[in-house]
Amino acid sequence: RSDARFLMTQFEIIQRKELLAPVVDKLDLVSRWSGDGVTTVDQAYRRLRSMISLREVRNTDLVEVVATARDPREAAEISNAVSERYIDNRKNEVQSWVNKSLESLEEEAERQRQEVAALRAKAAEIREKYGIVDLLSDNVESAQQAHQSVYVGLEQRVGNERVRIETLRKRLEELSLLSDEQIMLSSSTLEISDPTITRILPLYQQAHSEETRLLHSGL
């Protein structure tokens, strides 16, 4: 990684007291350096911080923690301890970011669920208001009930049509037994709605009355 800002940022992270203080405790650096006048954790932390540097691993995205000390074994021990602490810190940061991302996604999912629930409630209200049957319901039982409801409705319509056809058939039989004159005079009783009969019936009744009058007058 050639980004110098990245190295600088990571170096600042490694120098933080919350990252190096656990290393001081783990390696018991206060006791180890007591002969050099180190008597407190804060003094050990400042000395440890001055010994740490970062080095980029060429052609990779990795950085190497380097510790400088008079004793090579102590330098290696400090370098390894700081590296482990740095890795743990990075893992915690990543896990924290993942947790926050998951929380954000869960909040968004919950918001979406609430919106879907509201839309479903509104759709149910509209279906109930206008008598709409939802055949695409996610609920199997509800879908079966919907299909049954449609089937019953169709059966009722078929039954009503059969009754109407039978009524018309009987009326047709009655009409076949009547003369034209009887059909015209009984149109209202037979509930015959025919514009021609409606138009000429008054004329026919008038002519029939005139014919009857003339017959009674002896003409």
Salt bridges, closest charged atoms under 4 A:
ASP3 OD1 - ARG5 NE 3.54
ASP36 OD2 - ARG47 NH1 2.87
ASP36 OD2 - ARG70 NH2 3.74
ASP42 OD1 - LYS17 NZ 3.03
ASP42 OD2 - ARG46 NH1 2.10
GLU64 OE1 - ARG55 NH2 3.14
ASP71 OD1 - ARG73 NE 3.88
GLU74 OE2 - ARG32 NH1 3.72
GLU77 OE1 - ARG32 NH1 3.21
GLU84 OE1 - LYS26 NZ 2.99
GLU93 OE1 - ARG90 NH1 3.69
GLU108 OE2 - ARG111 NH2 2.45
GLU110 OE1 - ARG113 NH2 2.83
GLU115 OE2 - ARG111 NH1 2.47
ASP134 OD2 - ARG127 NH1 3.64
ASP138 OD2 - ARG120 NH2 3.33
GLU161 OE1 - ARG164 NH2 3.24
GLU166 OE2 - ARG169 NH2 2.25
GLU173 OE2 - ARG169 NH1 2.52
GLU191 OE1 - ARG171 NH2 3.45
GLU210 OE2 - ARG213 NH2 2.42
